[in-house]
């Protein structure tokens, strides 16, 4: 199973972007989806069975 982490980041100008990381490969996109798409293109042909975990580190309203 391939594990992918997607983390929010900010560039030098303060603009928010996302970094997707899996092993020694990584990609950056303006959205989490763009970062994931760019990373999966690097991973090549692998079989995916997906589990999506979204963790928010903000308190409940």
N, C-alpha and C positions, 0 to 999 in steps of 0.2 A: 504494500500500500504506500502510495506517495503522500507525504505530508506537506502541506503548503500553509505558510503563515502570511497573512496580509496585514501590514501595519500602516497606520496613518503617519505621515511625516510632513515636515515643512521645509521648503528650500530656503536659500539665503534671503530671498525677498519676503518670506513669510507665507508664501502661497502653499496651500495644502495639496498634498499628493499622496499616493499610496505605493508601498513597496511590497511586492510579492516575493517570497523566498522559499526555495525548496532545495535542500542540500547545498551544492556549490553554485546553483543558478539563482538569479534574481532579475527582477524587472521593476520598472516604475511606470505608473500611469496616473492620469488626472482623476480617475475613479478606481475603486477596488476592482471592478469588472475589467477595465482596460489593463490593469496590472496583471490580473489573473490570465487574461487572454494572451498577453505577451509572454508570460511565463510558460503556459502550456505549449506555445509554439516552439519554445526552446527545448521542452521535454521530449518532443517527438511523439511517435506512435506508442502510446501505452494504454492499457485498459484502465478506465476510470470507473470506480464505484465511489460515489461521493457521499460524504457526510459534511454538512455545513454547520459550523458553530460560529455564532455571532455573539461576541462578548462586549458588552458596553460597560465601561468603567465609570459611568455617571450614576448618581443616585436616582431612584425612582421619583417621579413627580409627586 
